[in-house]
Amino acid sequence: MGYKINRNYALSAGQGDSRLAAKKYIIVHDTGNDNNKGDNSAKNEASYMKQHWNNAYTHFIVDDTAIYQVGEPGYVAWGALNANPYSPMQVELAHVNSQSRFRESYTRYIWLIRYYANKYNIPLTLDGSGNGIKSHLWVTNNFGGDHVDPYGYLSKWGVSKAQFAKDLKNGVGSTSTPKKASYFTWRPHWIYTQAAVKAYKDIKDVGTGKNVSKTYPPKTQLSTKDLKNKRFQLTNGLWVTANKDFVNNLYYTPSGKVKTVQSVRGTYRYKDLAFKQKVDGFSKGTKFDVVKVVKYGHTSRLQLGNGMYISGNKLINKYVE
């Protein structure tokens, strides 16, 4: 199945960048803004970019009604700072206000990305090394800037990064339903970020991208004091999402099944749960067989077959099986 491209807001001759782009990246975005109804149509975005192209523009904007072209594919667009010269196609996913509208928008978005990736012989891999499809978050991490889209918006409608990568690789039918987001229903004292996570002073702003107080990079350890409406309040008073695609409990829990872990940066073994009697140390990459997880205060320890203990912190000893 294919879709027609609406060129009503395509840049005219003499507008836009005249440089041919290197065929390395397809850069994917979401528009990052909406009106009070949670809806910012692709038509409105395309019209705005057409009028203000000398500030910033991408090649396409997609929603459930149409795919609008602004920039000319194959040429440099201005949507991703210093990554622009390496991307012959950049696309924005416009915000909509219902699951059914999102499903149709997302299907068109995936189709368009796959079409141009195939046209320019760009691998259908997401945020990996080398050529491929790159999120704006990947651009931020590798070229600079502060954008982290499109993962927050995709997550709002139940699409994880893993699902997004799978759909880019395999395609998605118009009747398929994105995986429902999973949220914490209990409050771990310690959590860590699995992706860049925005923090807000007001719980109502979480997930909107507005009034962001701070952005925590991946693998940041955070302590919590409340869980409300699928949001964690941190001990510093800020609020973050409780979506499991973005945050995870920092310590293994006794109810979890852990057989083997591997040291991330080196670890020590102890005779006691309080970690006062150190026995020896091991280098990065060492694997340990775990007998059981033992709760210790707001943390946990992993008991080994010889009765000794190592840290139950997932960023110190990562899960293998």
N, C-alpha and C positions, 0 to 999 in steps of 0.2 A: 504494500500500500504506500502511495506517495501523497504528498500535499502540494498544493499550489503556493507560490510565493507572491505575496502582495507587494508591489513596487511603488505604491502611492506616495511613500515617504522616502524613496531612495534618493541619495545625494545626486545632484546634477553635475554636469560637466564643469570642472573647475573647482568643485567642492571636494573636500577630503584629501587624504594623503595620496600622492602619486607613486609612492614606492611599492614595488612588488614585495610581498612578504616571503620569508623563507618558510618552506613547508615542513615545519617542525611540530607545532602545537595547535590543537584546537583548544581555545580558552573558553571556559563556561562560567557564566555568572547567573545571579538573579538580580532583579532590579533594585531590591533592598528598600523599597518604599511603597506605601500604599495610602489610600485615603481612609477616612474614618470607618468605611465599610469593609476594610481589608481587601480592597480591590483596586488595582492599578493596571488598566488594560494595556495590552501591547500597542494598541493604536495611539493612546495618549503618549506613551513612552517614545514611540517612533516619531510622532509629530514633534515632540520636544527635541529629540536628538537632531532631527532635520533642521530645526531652527537654530540650534546651539551646537552644531557639529564642531565648530572651532574650539570648543571646550573639551568635549569628549563624545565618542560615539563607538558603537560596535557594528557588526555586520547585520545581525538579525535580532529581533525581539519576538518572543513567542507567547501566546496565550491559547485559550481553548477555542477562540474564534478564527485566528489567522496567524500566519507567519509573515512578519513585516521585514522587508529588507531596508537597511539604511546605507551602510557602507558597501562597497563593491568587493565581493569575495575574491581572494587572491591578492588583494592589496592591503597595506597596513591600515589598521583602524586604531583608535585611541581609547582603549578601554582597560589597558593593563600595564601602564608605565613602560619600563624598559623591556618588557616581554613582547611588546607590540610588534617589533620587526620580525618575530619568529612565528607569527600566527596569521595564516591566511583566512581564518574564520574565527570570529568571536561571537558568542550568542548569549542573550539575556532571557531568563525565564521570568515573565511578568507575574506579579502577585494577583491571586484570585481569592474568592471568598467562600468556596465550598469544596468538599472532597471530590464531587463529580467533575467540577470544572478543573480542579487540579489534575485529576487523572487524565483528562483529555489534553490539557496543556503539556503535561509531562510526557505523554506519548508522542506528541509532535516534537517536543524538545529532543527526545532521544532519537527519533527518526532523523531529524535535521543534522544532529551531531554525527551520527553514523554515516549519513550520506556524504558529508563533506570530508570526514576522515577517510572514507574509502576513495573519494575523488582525488584527494591529495596524497594518498598512500601513507596516511598517518596511523600508527597502531591504535587499536581500541583498548588501550590500557589507561587507567586513571591514576594520576599523580605519582607515576613511577619515575625511574631514571630514564634518560634519553627522550626520544620523541614520543608523543602520545597526547592524550586528552588531559588538560590541566585545569584544575579549579582555580578560582581567584585566590583562594587560600594558599595553594601551591605557589602561585606567583608571588604572594606576600612573603612566603618563607624563603623564596629563592632569589627574588629580585628587589624586594622591599615593598613598602606601602603598609596599609593597615586593614585591607579587606579580607574577609574570611568566608565569603559566599562560595557556592550556593548551599552549603551543608545545613545551616540553620533553618532556611526556608524549606528545604526538602524534608528535614526531620519533622517540621511542624505538621506535615501531611503524611508522615509515616514511612518515609524513604530514608534508610540508613546509607552511609557511605558504601558499605558492602553491597547493598541492593542496587545502588546507583551504578557501581562498577560492573555488576552482573548484567544490568540492563543495557549498558553501553556496549558490552561485549556481545550479547545475544539478541538484543532488541526486545521490545515489549509491545504486546498487542493492545489495541484500544480498549479491550474489555478486561485487561488484567488489573488487579488491585494491588497497590504498593503495600509492603509489609507494615503492619501497625506498629507504631513506636511503643517501646517498652519503658516504663518509668518505675523508679523506686517506690515501693509502698512502705518501706521502713527506713529509718534514718541511721546510717552508719556514722560514727563519730568522725572518721577520717575518710575522705574521698580523694580521687586524683582525676585530672582531666585527660581524656583520651584524644581530644582534639582541642583546638583553640576554643575557649569558652568565654563568653561575655558575661560580666557581672554588673548588676544594677542596684541602685539604692531602693527603687520601688518595685515590689513584686509584680505589679501590673505591667511593667515594661519588659519583663523577661521574654525573650524570643522576638521582640519587635525590632531590635537593632537601634532603638531610640534611647537617648539619655544613658548611654553606656558609661559606667564609672571606671571600668578596668577590663582588660582582656587578659586572661590567663593562658599562657602557651601550653601545649601538650606536656603531660607528665608533671604538672604542678600539683603538689600535695596541699589539700585544703581541709580545715576543720569545720564542722557544721554544728549548729545549735537548734535548728528547726527544719521541719519538712511540712510544706503546706501547698496545696494546689499544684502538685507536680514540680515544685521548686524547693531547692535547699536554701536556707539562710545560713550564711557563714558566720563564724564567730566575730568577724569584723563588721557584721551588719548587712553586708551585701547579699544579693540574691542571685542564684544561678539555676539553670535547668536541672531537673532530676532525670533527664532522658539518659538511658543507659548507653546510647551510642556516643554520648559526649562525656559522661562521668561514670566512674565505677568505684565500688568500695575499695579502699586502699589495702585493707588486710583480709586475708583469707578467713572464712568463717568456719566454725566447727561443723556446720551442716553441709558444707561443700565437700565434694570428693576430689582430693588432691593426691595423686600417686607419685608424681615426679616434678621437681622444680629445677631451674637452672639459674645460677648466680649471674646477675646482670653486670655487676661491677666489683665483684669480690664479696665474700661474706665470712663470718666467724661462727664457730660452734661453741656452745656453752653447756655446762653441766646443769645449770639451774634456769628456771623460768624468768628470774629477775635479771638475767644476763650479767651477773656479778662475777661468775667463775668462768672466764674465757679459757678454752682449751687450745684451739688452733684456728688458723685462717686458711681460706681457699681463694684461688684466683677467679677472675671472670670466666664464665663458661662452664664451671664445675656443676655437675648434676648431682642431685640428692634424691634418694627414695624416701618418701614421707610415710610414716606410720599413722599419724593423726594430727589434726589441727587443734591446738589448745588455746582457748581464750585467755588473754592476760590484760586486764584493765580494758582500755579502749583499743587495744591492739591484739595480736595473736602471735603464737610461736608455732613452728613446725617441729614436731617430734620425729626424730630419726630412729632407725631400727636399733641403734646402740644406746638409745635412751637420751642422747644429747638433743639440744635444741638449736634451731636457726631462726632468723627473723621470718615472720609471716607477712612482711611488707612485699606487695607484688612488684614494686619497682626495684626491690633488692634481689628477690628470688622469684623469677617469673614462672608462670604455669607452663608445664610441658604436657602433662597428661594427668 
